[in-house]
């Protein structure tokens, strides 16, 4: 299966680095993006991460807005100006930056969660809480007890 799937929890080392799961590194290598693209998730206390496919989705959404407007500039700042491109070292580790720590609450462990075209970086307990609620919402949508989000609408 192509894309980022499953979830993994790893411990930070003394230098604030964490190993990106090997299956996720393999997806990034196929994607061809140099390093990693990270941006605060607009939906939850996680950081969205990925490569060319994530950047392509962000650029596609951004291009739907009129250029040379205050709204377009605000989106550019949020989507590109506030993003980061951490490098992945030869051992597959990335440094957890202040931006990531502040947005997620990560201290000593990181949970990586695959979302097909991107993955998210979570503080493990916050992910457990979010995951339990997401499972309930997804089951309600799949069973027809709750409306599925329309295109472009958050779930």
C-alpha positions as protocol buffer text, in pm:
chain_id: "A"
residue {
  index: 1
  type: UNK
  ca { x: 0 y: 0 z: 0 }
}
residue {
  index: 2
  type: UNK
  ca { x: 137 y: 338 z: -97 }
}
residue {
  index: 3
  type: UNK
  ca { x: 123 y: 631 z: 140 }
}
residue {
  index: 4
  type: UNK
  ca { x: 157 y: 688 z: 512 }
}
residue {
  index: 5
  type: UNK
  ca { x: -38 y: 430 z: 714 }
}
residue {
  index: 6
  type: UNK
  ca { x: -49 y: 312 z: 1076 }
}
residue {
  index: 7
  type: UNK
  ca { x: 94 y: 489 z: 1379 }
}
residue {
  index: 8
  type: UNK
  ca { x: 416 y: 461 z: 1579 }
}
residue {
  index: 9
  type: UNK
  ca { x: 540 y: 609 z: 1905 }
}
residue {
  index: 10
  type: UNK
  ca { x: 910 y: 681 z: 1952 }
}
residue {
  index: 11
  type: UNK
  ca { x: 1111 y: 843 z: 2230 }
}
residue {
  index: 12
  type: UNK
  ca { x: 1315 y: 1162 z: 2183 }
}
residue {
  index: 13
  type: UNK
  ca { x: 1689 y: 1132 z: 2240 }
}
residue {
  index: 14
  type: UNK
  ca { x: 1895 y: 1365 z: 2462 }
}
residue {
  index: 15
  type: UNK
  ca { x: 1942 y: 1608 z: 2171 }
}
residue {
  index: 16
  type: UNK
  ca { x: 1568 y: 1641 z: 2102 }
}
residue {
  index: 17
  type: UNK
  ca { x: 1572 y: 1415 z: 1797 }
}
residue {
  index: 18
  type: UNK
  ca { x: 1333 y: 1135 z: 1715 }
}
residue {
  index: 19
  type: UNK
  ca { x: 1348 y: 857 z: 1459 }
}
residue {
  index: 20
  type: UNK
  ca { x: 1088 y: 887 z: 1187 }
}
residue {
  index: 21
  type: UNK
  ca { x: 936 y: 538 z: 1142 }
}
residue {
  index: 22
  type: UNK
  ca { x: 1107 y: 340 z: 865 }
}
residue {
  index: 23
  type: UNK
  ca { x: 783 y: 291 z: 664 }
}
residue {
  index: 24
  type: UNK
  ca { x: 729 y: 668 z: 666 }
}
residue {
  index: 25
  type: UNK
  ca { x: 1089 y: 731 z: 556 }
}
residue {
  index: 26
  type: UNK
  ca { x: 1033 y: 489 z: 267 }
}
residue {
  index: 27
  type: UNK
  ca { x: 727 y: 688 z: 152 }
}
residue {
  index: 28
  type: UNK
  ca { x: 924 y: 1014 z: 178 }
}
residue {
  index: 29
  type: UNK
  ca { x: 1207 y: 862 z: -28 }
}
residue {
  index: 30
  type: UNK
  ca { x: 964 y: 758 z: -303 }
}
residue {
  index: 31
  type: UNK
  ca { x: 806 y: 1105 z: -290 }
}
residue {
  index: 32
  type: UNK
  ca { x: 1144 y: 1266 z: -361 }
}
residue {
  index: 33
  type: UNK
  ca { x: 1107 y: 1563 z: -126 }
}
residue {
  index: 34
  type: UNK
  ca { x: 1439 y: 1673 z: 25 }
}
residue {
  index: 35
  type: UNK
  ca { x: 1386 y: 1664 z: 401 }
}
residue {
  index: 36
  type: UNK
  ca { x: 1038 y: 1715 z: 543 }
}
residue {
  index: 37
  type: UNK
  ca { x: 764 y: 1978 z: 519 }
}
residue {
  index: 38
  type: UNK
  ca { x: 595 y: 2057 z: 854 }
}
residue {
  index: 39
  type: UNK
  ca { x: 302 y: 2287 z: 927 }
}
residue {
  index: 40
  type: UNK
  ca { x: 68 y: 2327 z: 1224 }
}
residue {
  index: 41
  type: UNK
  ca { x: -254 y: 2139 z: 1164 }
}
residue {
  index: 42
  type: UNK
  ca { x: -547 y: 2379 z: 1142 }
}
residue {
  index: 43
  type: UNK
  ca { x: -778 y: 2108 z: 1283 }
}
residue {
  index: 44
  type: UNK
  ca { x: -604 y: 1968 z: 1590 }
}
residue {
  index: 45
  type: UNK
  ca { x: -303 y: 1982 z: 1824 }
}
residue {
  index: 46
  type: UNK
  ca { x: -79 y: 1803 z: 1573 }
}
residue {
  index: 47
  type: UNK
  ca { x: 172 y: 1902 z: 1308 }
}
residue {
  index: 48
  type: UNK
  ca { x: 109 y: 1791 z: 949 }
}
residue {
  index: 49
  type: UNK
  ca { x: 422 y: 1654 z: 784 }
}
residue {
  index: 50
  type: UNK
  ca { x: 511 y: 1511 z: 448 }
}
residue {
  index: 51
  type: UNK
  ca { x: 671 y: 1580 z: 117 }
}
residue {
  index: 52
  type: UNK
  ca { x: 571 y: 1679 z: -234 }
}
residue {
  index: 53
  type: UNK
  ca { x: 220 y: 1534 z: -212 }
}
residue {
  index: 54
  type: UNK
  ca { x: 139 y: 1736 z: 101 }
}
residue {
  index: 55
  type: UNK
  ca { x: 285 y: 2054 z: -48 }
}
residue {
  index: 56
  type: UNK
  ca { x: 87 y: 1992 z: -368 }
}
residue {
  index: 57
  type: UNK
  ca { x: -238 y: 1964 z: -172 }
}
residue {
  index: 58
  type: UNK
  ca { x: -161 y: 2284 z: 20 }
}
residue {
  index: 59
  type: UNK
  ca { x: -74 y: 2473 z: -299 }
}
residue {
  index: 60
  type: UNK
  ca { x: -390 y: 2346 z: -469 }
}
residue {
  index: 61
  type: UNK
  ca { x: -607 y: 2473 z: -184 }
}
residue {
  index: 62
  type: UNK
  ca { x: -415 y: 2804 z: -164 }
}
residue {
  index: 63
  type: UNK
  ca { x: -453 y: 2865 z: -539 }
}
residue {
  index: 64
  type: UNK
  ca { x: -834 y: 2867 z: -502 }
}
residue {
  index: 65
  type: UNK
  ca { x: -812 y: 3211 z: -338 }
}
residue {
  index: 66
  type: UNK
  ca { x: -769 y: 3539 z: -528 }
}
residue {
  index: 67
  type: UNK
  ca { x: -408 y: 3655 z: -536 }
}
residue {
  index: 68
  type: UNK
  ca { x: -303 y: 4002 z: -420 }
}
residue {
  index: 69
  type: UNK
  ca { x: -569 y: 4012 z: -148 }
}
residue {
  index: 70
  type: UNK
  ca { x: -528 y: 4029 z: 230 }
}
residue {
  index: 71
  type: UNK
  ca { x: -687 y: 3684 z: 263 }
}
residue {
  index: 72
  type: UNK
  ca { x: -445 y: 3532 z: 14 }
}
residue {
  index: 73
  type: UNK
  ca { x: -150 y: 3686 z: 198 }
}
residue {
  index: 74
  type: UNK
  ca { x: -282 y: 3563 z: 535 }
}
residue {
  index: 75
  type: UNK
  ca { x: -307 y: 3211 z: 395 }
}
residue {
  index: 76
  type: UNK
  ca { x: 44 y: 3235 z: 251 }
}
residue {
  index: 77
  type: UNK
  ca { x: 183 y: 3336 z: 589 }
}
residue {
  index: 78
  type: UNK
  ca { x: -5 y: 3055 z: 765 }
}
residue {
  index: 79
  type: UNK
  ca { x: 70 y: 2788 z: 505 }
}
residue {
  index: 80
  type: UNK
  ca { x: 424 y: 2878 z: 401 }
}
residue {
  index: 81
  type: UNK
  ca { x: 567 y: 3148 z: 628 }
}
residue {
  index: 82
  type: UNK
  ca { x: 489 y: 2954 z: 945 }
}
residue {
  index: 83
  type: UNK
  ca { x: 599 y: 2617 z: 809 }
}
residue {
  index: 84
  type: UNK
  ca { x: 931 y: 2443 z: 864 }
}
residue {
  index: 85
  type: UNK
  ca { x: 1156 y: 2215 z: 662 }
}
residue {
  index: 86
  type: UNK
  ca { x: 1348 y: 2002 z: 912 }
}
residue {
  index: 87
  type: UNK
  ca { x: 1622 y: 1787 z: 771 }
}
residue {
  index: 88
  type: UNK
  ca { x: 1631 y: 1413 z: 822 }
}
residue {
  index: 89
  type: UNK
  ca { x: 1975 y: 1289 z: 924 }
}
residue {
  index: 90
  type: UNK
  ca { x: 2145 y: 975 z: 794 }
}
residue {
  index: 91
  type: UNK
  ca { x: 1989 y: 770 z: 1074 }
}
residue {
  index: 92
  type: UNK
  ca { x: 1635 y: 881 z: 987 }
}
residue {
  index: 93
  type: UNK
  ca { x: 1600 y: 1125 z: 1276 }
}
residue {
  index: 94
  type: UNK
  ca { x: 1449 y: 1472 z: 1281 }
}
residue {
  index: 95
  type: UNK
  ca { x: 1483 y: 1738 z: 1548 }
}
residue {
  index: 96
  type: UNK
  ca { x: 1160 y: 1833 z: 1724 }
}
residue {
  index: 97
  type: UNK
  ca { x: 1157 y: 2213 z: 1692 }
}
residue {
  index: 98
  type: UNK
  ca { x: 1011 y: 2470 z: 1928 }
}
residue {
  index: 99
  type: UNK
  ca { x: 719 y: 2521 z: 1687 }
}
residue {
  index: 100
  type: UNK
  ca { x: 634 y: 2152 z: 1700 }
}
residue {
  index: 101
  type: UNK
  ca { x: 674 y: 2134 z: 2078 }
}
residue {
  index: 102
  type: UNK
  ca { x: 459 y: 2443 z: 2138 }
}
residue {
  index: 103
  type: UNK
  ca { x: 177 y: 2336 z: 1906 }
}
residue {
  index: 104
  type: UNK
  ca { x: 165 y: 1971 z: 2015 }
}
residue {
  index: 105
  type: UNK
  ca { x: 284 y: 1968 z: 2376 }
}
residue {
  index: 106
  type: UNK
  ca { x: 548 y: 1704 z: 2297 }
}
residue {
  index: 107
  type: UNK
  ca { x: 800 y: 1646 z: 2576 }
}
residue {
  index: 108
  type: UNK
  ca { x: 970 y: 1306 z: 2563 }
}
residue {
  index: 109
  type: UNK
  ca { x: 772 y: 1092 z: 2318 }
}
residue {
  index: 110
  type: UNK
  ca { x: 626 y: 1144 z: 1971 }
}
residue {
  index: 111
  type: UNK
  ca { x: 345 y: 960 z: 1797 }
}
residue {
  index: 112
  type: UNK
  ca { x: 357 y: 955 z: 1417 }
}
residue {
  index: 113
  type: UNK
  ca { x: 17 y: 895 z: 1255 }
}
residue {
  index: 114
  type: UNK
  ca { x: -25 y: 809 z: 886 }
}
residue {
  index: 115
  type: UNK
  ca { x: -299 y: 988 z: 691 }
}
residue {
  index: 116
  type: UNK
  ca { x: -217 y: 851 z: 342 }
}
residue {
  index: 117
  type: UNK
  ca { x: -77 y: 1165 z: 169 }
}
residue {
  index: 118
  type: UNK
  ca { x: 71 y: 1309 z: 490 }
}
residue {
  index: 119
  type: UNK
  ca { x: 143 y: 1208 z: 846 }
}
residue {
  index: 120
  type: UNK
  ca { x: 88 y: 1387 z: 1172 }
}
residue {
  index: 121
  type: UNK
  ca { x: 319 y: 1441 z: 1465 }
}
residue {
  index: 122
  type: UNK
  ca { x: 140 y: 1416 z: 1803 }
}
residue {
  index: 123
  type: UNK
  ca { x: 201 y: 1413 z: 2175 }
}
residue {
  index: 124
  type: UNK
  ca { x: 100 y: 1049 z: 2251 }
}
residue {
  index: 125
  type: UNK
  ca { x: -172 y: 1112 z: 2511 }
}
residue {
  index: 126
  type: UNK
  ca { x: -333 y: 1386 z: 2300 }
}
residue {
  index: 127
  type: UNK
  ca { x: -335 y: 1144 z: 2007 }
}
residue {
  index: 128
  type: UNK
  ca { x: -502 y: 872 z: 2214 }
}
residue {
  index: 129
  type: UNK
  ca { x: -779 y: 1115 z: 2310 }
}
residue {
  index: 130
  type: UNK
  ca { x: -820 y: 1246 z: 1955 }
}
residue {
  index: 131
  type: UNK
  ca { x: -813 y: 896 z: 1808 }
}
residue {
  index: 132
  type: UNK
  ca { x: -1092 y: 773 z: 2036 }
}
residue {
  index: 133
  type: UNK
  ca { x: -1314 y: 1064 z: 1933 }
}
residue {
  index: 134
  type: UNK
  ca { x: -1218 y: 1028 z: 1564 }
}
residue {
  index: 135
  type: UNK
  ca { x: -1315 y: 659 z: 1573 }
}
residue {
  index: 136
  type: UNK
  ca { x: -1660 y: 748 z: 1710 }
}
residue {
  index: 137
  type: UNK
  ca { x: -1711 y: 1017 z: 1446 }
}
residue {
  index: 138
  type: UNK
  ca { x: -1591 y: 792 z: 1164 }
}
residue {
  index: 139
  type: UNK
  ca { x: -1816 y: 504 z: 1270 }
}
residue {
  index: 140
  type: UNK
  ca { x: -2115 y: 741 z: 1287 }
}
residue {
  index: 141
  type: UNK
  ca { x: -2038 y: 872 z: 936 }
}
residue {
  index: 142
  type: UNK
  ca { x: -1985 y: 522 z: 794 }
}
residue {
  index: 143
  type: UNK
  ca { x: -2307 y: 392 z: 949 }
}
residue {
  index: 144
  type: UNK
  ca { x: -2505 y: 689 z: 817 }
}
residue {
  index: 145
  type: UNK
  ca { x: -2582 y: 818 z: 1167 }
}
residue {
  index: 146
  type: UNK
  ca { x: -2391 y: 1138 z: 1102 }
}
residue {
  index: 147
  type: UNK
  ca { x: -2346 y: 1327 z: 774 }
}
residue {
  index: 148
  type: UNK
  ca { x: -2014 y: 1285 z: 599 }
}
residue {
  index: 149
  type: UNK
  ca { x: -1827 y: 1613 z: 550 }
}
residue {
  index: 150
  type: UNK
  ca { x: -1886 y: 1776 z: 214 }
}
residue {
  index: 151
  type: UNK
  ca { x: -1590 y: 1845 z: -14 }
}
residue {
  index: 152
  type: UNK
  ca { x: -1376 y: 2118 z: 133 }
}
residue {
  index: 153
  type: UNK
  ca { x: -1547 y: 2103 z: 472 }
}
residue {
  index: 154
  type: UNK
  ca { x: -1356 y: 1979 z: 778 }
}
residue {
  index: 155
  type: UNK
  ca { x: -1459 y: 1641 z: 915 }
}
